[in-house]
C-alpha cells in the first residue's frame, strides 16, 4: 500500500491500514518505488510487441493514458506533482513513439483529458486558488494557448520532425458539470428540463452551458475543428461520458438524444462510464439504437440528415442500411407533459413493403419505462404521435 499507517500515522482517513495520503486536506509525499516500478520506453516496446503477437489481426488501440490532469489527485502516490504542459508532452512523445515503432498499425488515442477544464489548462495551473485559474501561470507561459490546442500543435510538429504518426484519435471525456447528480425524478421538473437541454452542449454553437462553465462548448464540433486544423486524418472520440439520472425516464431520453447526436456528428467512438444499471432506464436508450427487437435490429448504418425536429422539445434521427432497403427513424419527445406529433415526409422513397414501430415511454412510476411495439398497417401514414418523455424507432423495409 502507498500510505501505510506505520509510515504515515497521521492521515485524514484510513481503510484498514491503508491511508488516503492526505493530512488536513494536503497531500503527503510517498516514495513511488515503495509500491511501483518506473516504466521506460523499452518496457513499453516489449509490452506492445507481446500484445501485437497475442492479438494478431485484431485492431490494436492504445490510450495515452487516462485523465493526466488528475494524476496528482488520483495517483498522488506515484505522481505527487501536478502535470504541466511540458511534462505531459515529453512523456506522451516518448511513449507514443515507442508504441508506433513497436506496432506500426497501432491506433493511438490521446490525451484522454477529463473534460472542459483540462482542455484549457494544465493541472499545474490548477494548483492556485480557483479564482486565479484564468490567470494560470503554465498556460500564460505557453502563449496563453488552451492546453489541448497547444498539445495538438506540438504533436503535429513532432510528427513532421520524426516522420512518425503519434496520434490517430483525439480523445476527451465529457460529463455535465451541473454540480448535482440526482439519480431519479425526485430532482424535479426544473432539473429534468435542464438535463434534457444540456445535451446541446455536445453540438450546438448557440447554446451556453448551464453550469459553472457558462460558455458555448459545442464539444464535438470543437474537437473536430481542432483535428481538421492540426491533423485532418485524426478522428474524435469521447472516452468517457455519463449524464446520470439513471433511474429517471428523463435520463433515458437524454441518453437516446446523445446517441443520436453522436451519429449526426459522425463521432468515431464513445464509451459510456461505466455500464448502464440493470434496473435503470438508460439501458432502454441503448436497446432502442442497438437491439430494439431483441434480435439485433437497430439504427441504420448510414446517417441521413433531416430537417424535422425542434431541439427544444423533440429530436429526430434518420439512418438507412447500406443496402438502401431499410430505413430507421428515431423520434424523441423531450417534453415532460405534452404529446408531440412527428410529421415525416418519406414520399421520395416510395411505398414501404413492411413497417413497425418500437419504443419506450415513461411508466406510471417516472423512474421506470414501458416498452411498446406495433406493426404498421397503413404504410403511407407519416404522422407519428409520441407521448411525453418517450423515444421510438420506426423501421421501414423497401
C-alpha positions in Angstrom: 0.0 0.0 0.0 1.2 3.5 -0.7 0.3 5.3 2.6 0.5 2.6 5.3 -0.3 3.7 8.9 3.1 2.6 10.1 4.8 5.2 7.8 2.1 7.8 7.9 0.4 7.5 11.3 -1.5 10.8 10.8 -3.8 10.9 7.9 -7.3 12.2 7.2 -8.7 8.7 6.6 -7.9 5.0 6.8 -9.4 1.9 5.3 -7.8 -0.7 7.4 -4.1 0.0 7.5 -4.3 2.0 4.2 -4.4 5.8 4.4 -5.7 8.2 1.9 -2.5 10.1 1.6 -3.9 13.4 2.9 -3.4 15.3 6.1 -5.6 18.4 6.8 -6.5 18.2 3.1 -2.9 18.4 1.9 -1.1 15.7 0.1 1.5 13.6 1.8 4.6 12.6 -0.2 5.2 8.9 -0.6 8.1 7.0 -2.2 6.7 5.8 -5.5 9.2 3.0 -5.6 7.6 1.5 -2.4 4.7 0.2 -4.5 5.5 0.8 -8.2 8.2 0.3 -10.8 9.2 3.1 -13.2 8.1 2.4 -16.8 10.6 3.1 -19.6 10.1 3.3 -23.4 11.9 0.0 -23.7 9.5 -1.7 -21.3 6.6 -0.2 -23.4 8.1 -1.5 -26.6 8.4 -5.0 -25.2 4.9 -5.0 -23.8 3.4 -3.7 -27.1 5.3 -6.4 -29.1 3.8 -9.0 -26.8 0.3 -7.6 -27.3 0.8 -7.4 -31.0 1.7 -11.1 -31.2 -1.1 -12.2 -28.8 -3.9 -10.3 -30.5 -2.7 -10.7 -34.1 -5.0 -9.2 -36.8 -7.4 -7.6 -34.3 -7.4 -3.8 -34.0 -4.8 -2.5 -31.6 -5.9 0.5 -29.6 -3.5 2.3 -27.2 -4.8 5.1 -25.0 -2.1 7.5 -23.9 -3.1 7.5 -20.8 -6.1 8.4 -18.7 -7.0 11.9 -17.4 -3.4 13.1 -16.9 -4.5 16.4 -15.4 -5.9 14.5 -12.5 -2.9 12.2 -11.8 -1.7 14.3 -8.9 -5.0 13.6 -7.3 -6.0 10.1 -8.4 -2.4 8.7 -8.4 -0.8 11.0 -5.9 1.3 8.1 -4.5 3.4 8.0 -7.7 2.6 11.4 -9.3 2.5 13.9 -6.5 3.5 16.9 -8.7 0.7 18.3 -10.9 1.2 17.6 -14.6 2.3 20.6 -16.7 2.1 21.4 -20.4 5.7 20.4 -20.9 5.8 17.4 -18.6 2.9 15.7 -20.3 4.1 16.5 -23.8 7.5 15.0 -23.1 6.0 11.8 -21.7 3.5 11.5 -24.4 6.0 11.8 -27.2 8.4 9.3 -25.6 5.8 6.6 -25.1 3.7 7.2 -28.3 6.9 7.0 -30.3 7.7 3.6 -28.6 4.2 2.3 -29.3 4.3 3.3 -33.0 7.7 1.8 -33.7 6.8 -1.4 -32.0 3.4 -1.7 -33.6 3.1 0.4 -36.9 -0.6 -0.5 -37.3 -1.4 0.7 -33.8 -4.3 3.1 -33.3 -3.0 5.7 -30.8 -5.6 7.6 -28.7 -4.9 10.6 -26.6 -4.7 12.7 -24.5 -7.8 11.3 -22.8 -8.4 14.5 -20.8 -11.0 14.6 -18.0 -13.1 17.4 -19.6 -13.5 21.0 -20.3 -11.1 22.5 -17.8 -8.3 20.1 -18.8 -8.8 21.1 -22.5 -8.0 24.6 -21.5 -5.5 24.4 -18.5 -2.9 22.1 -17.0 -3.0 20.5 -13.6 -0.1 22.9 -12.7 -2.4 25.8 -13.5 -5.0 24.4 -11.0 -2.7 24.5 -8.0 -3.6 28.0 -7.2 -7.0 29.2 -5.7 -9.9 28.6 -8.0 -10.4 32.3 -8.9 -6.8 32.5 -10.3 -7.4 29.7 -12.8 -7.9 32.0 -15.7 -4.5 33.6 -14.9 -2.8 30.1 -14.8 0.9 30.6 -14.9 1.5 27.4 -17.0 -0.9 28.5 -19.7 0.5 32.0 -19.7 4.0 30.6 -20.2 2.8 28.9 -23.3 1.4 31.8 -25.3 -1.9 31.7 -23.3 -3.0 28.8 -25.6 -5.6 26.3 -24.3 -3.7 23.1 -23.4 -5.3 20.8 -26.0 -4.8 23.3 -28.8 -1.1 23.7 -27.7 -0.7 20.0 -27.4 -2.0 19.2 -30.8 0.1 21.9 -32.4 3.2 20.4 -30.8 2.3 16.8 -31.8 1.8 17.9 -35.4 5.3 19.4 -35.3 6.8 16.3 -33.7 5.2 14.1 -36.3 6.7 16.1 -39.1 10.1 16.0 -37.4 10.1 12.3 -36.7 8.1 11.4 -39.9 6.1 9.2 -37.5 2.4 9.3 -36.7 1.9 9.8 -32.9 -1.9 10.4 -32.6 -4.8 8.8 -34.5 -7.8 9.7 -32.3 -8.2 12.9 -30.3 -10.0 11.8 -27.1 -11.5 13.9 -24.3 -14.0 12.8 -21.6 -17.3 14.6 -21.1 -19.6 14.9 -18.1 -22.2 17.6 -17.5 -20.9 20.0 -14.8 -24.1 20.9 -13.1 -22.7 20.2 -9.7 -25.5 17.8 -8.7 -26.2 14.3 -9.8 -29.7 13.2 -8.8 -30.5 9.7 -9.9 -34.2 9.8 -10.1 -37.2 12.0 -10.9 -37.3 13.5 -7.4 -34.9 16.1 -8.8 -38.0 18.0 -10.0 -39.1 19.4 -13.3 -36.6 22.3 -13.5 -33.6 19.9 -13.2 -35.1 17.4 -15.6 -35.7 20.1 -18.3 -32.1 21.3 -17.8 -30.9 17.8 -18.2 -32.7 17.4 -21.5 -31.4 20.7 -22.7 -27.8 20.0 -21.6 -27.2 17.5 -24.5 -27.0 20.6 -26.7 -23.5 21.2 -25.3 -22.4 18.3 -27.4 -23.1 20.1 -30.7 -25.0 23.4 -30.6 -22.8 26.5 -31.2 -25.6 28.8 -29.9 -26.1 27.0 -26.6 -24.5 28.3 -23.4 -23.7 25.5 -21.0 -25.8 25.9 -17.9 -23.1 25.1 -15.4 -20.1 26.9 -13.9 -18.6 26.6 -17.4 -21.1 29.2 -18.6 -19.6 29.1 -22.2 -20.6 27.8 -25.6 -19.0 24.4 -25.6 -20.2 22.7 -28.8 -18.0 19.9 -27.7 -17.8 17.5 -30.7 -17.6 20.2 -33.5 -14.9 22.0 -31.4 -12.8 18.8 -31.2 -13.4 18.1 -34.9 -12.3 21.6 -35.8 -9.1 21.1 -33.9 -8.5 17.8 -35.7 -9.1 19.5 -39.1 -6.6 22.2 -38.2 -3.8 20.1 -36.8 -4.2 16.7 -38.3 -7.1 16.2 -40.8 -6.8 12.4 -40.7 -7.4 12.3 -37.0 -10.8 11.2 -35.6 -12.5 12.3 -32.4 -13.8 10.2 -29.5 -15.3 10.7 -26.1 -13.5 8.2 -23.9 -15.9 8.6 -21.0 -19.3 10.1 -20.6 -22.4 9.8 -18.5 -25.3 12.2 -18.0 -26.5 10.4 -14.8 -30.2 10.4 -13.8 -30.1 6.6 -14.4 -33.3 5.9 -12.5 -35.3 8.6 -14.3 -37.1 8.4 -17.7 -35.7 11.8 -18.4 -32.2 10.4 -18.1 -33.0 7.7 -20.7 -34.5 10.3 -23.1 -31.3 12.4 -22.7 -29.2 9.3 -23.4 -31.1 8.5 -26.5 -30.6 12.1 -27.7 -26.9 11.7 -27.0 -26.7 8.6 -29.2 -28.5 10.4 -32.0 -26.2 13.4 -31.6 -23.1 11.2 -31.8 -24.4 9.7 -35.0 -25.3 13.0 -36.6 -21.9 14.5 -35.7 -20.1 11.4 -37.1 -18.2 10.8 -33.8 -15.7 7.9 -34.1 -16.3 6.3 -30.7 -17.7 7.0 -27.3 -17.6 5.0 -24.1 -20.4 5.2 -21.5 -18.9 5.1 -18.0 -19.2 2.7 -16.6 -22.2 0.4 -17.5 -25.9 1.1 -17.6 -27.7 0.0 -14.5 -29.6 -3.2 -15.0 -32.5 -1.8 -13.1 -32.0 1.7 -14.6 -33.6 3.5 -17.5 -30.5 4.3 -19.7 -30.3 0.7 -21.0 -33.5 1.3 -22.9 -31.8 4.1 -25.0 -29.1 1.6 -26.0 -31.7 -1.1 -26.8 -33.6 1.4 -29.0 -30.5 2.1 -31.1 -28.8 -1.3 -31.0 -31.3 -4.1 -30.3 -34.9 -2.9 -30.2 -36.4 -6.2 -31.0 -34.1 -8.5 -29.0 -32.8 -10.0 -32.3 -30.2 -7.4 -33.1 -32.2 -4.9 -35.1 -31.0 -1.3 -34.6 -30.4 2.1 -36.0 -29.1 2.0 -39.6 -25.5 2.1 -40.8 -25.6 5.3 -42.8 -26.8 8.6 -41.1 -29.2 10.8 -43.1 -29.6 14.5 -42.3 -33.1 15.7 -41.8 -35.0 18.9 -41.1 -37.6 17.5 -38.7 -37.4 18.5 -35.1 -37.2 21.4 -32.7 -34.3 20.6 -30.4 -36.1 22.4 -27.5 -38.9 19.9 -27.5 -38.0 16.9 -29.7 -35.4 15.3 -31.9 -35.4 13.1 -35.0 -32.5 11.0 -36.2 -32.6 9.0 -39.5 -30.4 6.3 -41.0 -30.6 3.7 -43.7 -28.8 0.4 -44.2 -26.0 0.2 -46.8 -28.4 -1.8 -49.0 -30.8 1.2 -49.1 -33.7 -1.3 -48.4 -34.2 -0.5 -44.7 -34.9 2.9 -43.2 -34.9 3.7 -39.5 -36.2 6.9 -37.9 -35.7 7.6 -34.2 -38.2 10.1 -32.7 -37.6 11.5 -29.2 -40.2 13.6 -27.3 -38.4 15.6 -24.6 -41.5 17.2 -23.1 -42.4 16.3 -19.6 -46.1 16.7 -20.2 -47.0 17.3 -23.8 -47.7 14.8 -26.6 -45.8 15.6 -29.9 -46.8 14.6 -33.4 -43.9 13.9 -35.8 -44.9 14.6 -39.5 -42.4 12.7 -41.6 -42.0 13.2 -45.3 -40.8 9.9 -46.8 -42.6 10.2 -50.1 -39.4 10.3 -52.2 -38.6 6.7 -51.2 -41.8 5.2 -52.4 -44.1 2.9 -50.5 -42.5 0.6 -47.9 -43.2 -3.2 -48.0 -43.3 -3.5 -44.2 -43.0 -1.4 -41.2 -43.0 -1.5 -37.4 -42.7 0.9 -34.5 -40.9 0.1 -31.3 -40.3 2.4 -28.3 -40.1 3.2 -24.7 -42.2 5.7 -22.7 -42.3 6.9 -19.1 -44.3 4.4 -17.0 -46.7 5.5 -14.2 -43.7 5.4 -12.0 -41.4 8.0 -13.5 -38.3 6.1 -12.6 -39.4 3.3 -14.9 -40.2 2.9 -18.6 -42.6 0.8 -20.6 -41.8 -0.8 -23.9 -44.4 -0.7 -26.7 -44.4 -2.2 -30.2 -46.8 -2.1 -33.2 -46.9 -3.3 -36.8 -47.8 -0.5 -39.2 -51.0 -1.4 -41.1 -51.0 1.8 -43.2 -47.5 2.2 -44.6 -48.4 5.6 -46.1 -49.0 7.1 -42.7 -46.5 9.9 -42.0 -47.8 11.3 -38.7 -46.5 9.6 -35.6 -47.7 10.5 -32.2 -45.2 10.5 -29.3 -46.2 10.6 -25.6 -44.4 12.8 -23.1 -40.9 11.5 -22.3 -40.9 8.8 -25.0 -38.5 7.5 -27.6 -39.4 5.3 -30.5 -37.9 3.9 -33.7 -39.7 3.5 -36.9 -38.4 0.7 -39.1 -39.4 0.6 -42.8 -38.4 -2.0 -45.3 -38.5 -1.4 -49.0 
